Amino acid sequence: MPASGEMAVSSRVVFGIRRPFFVGMCIASWVLLLCVSCASFSEKHSRTLLLNRNTGEIKECTVDRWRTEQSYKAYQECIGSYEKQGYSIWNQY
């Protein structure tokens, strides 16, 4: 029995949190980190900067965060629209 004012320390408690919960949260954090880092890579570019060489004006076309086929179609239409207006592709990533 601990003296008054002292807390008993159990080997199953880490940082004031029960060990199974702590381990579970660590694993969940690593899984989330891996999923987010892997999901951000895509073989298709999702952002294009177009430059009007006459005026120096720059326009941007981007794919939404869900990157569906519909969003890529709208992205290509955006690029085509600016190219018809005299813009040329300056950078894609």
PyMOL commands that set and color helices and strands:
alter all, ss='L'
color gray80, all
select helices_A, chain A and resi 19-39+69-84
alter helices_A, ss='H'
color red, helices_A
select strands_A, chain A and resi 13-14+17-18+47-51+58-62+88-92
alter strands_A, ss='S'
color yellow, strands_A
deselect
rebuild
show_as cartoon
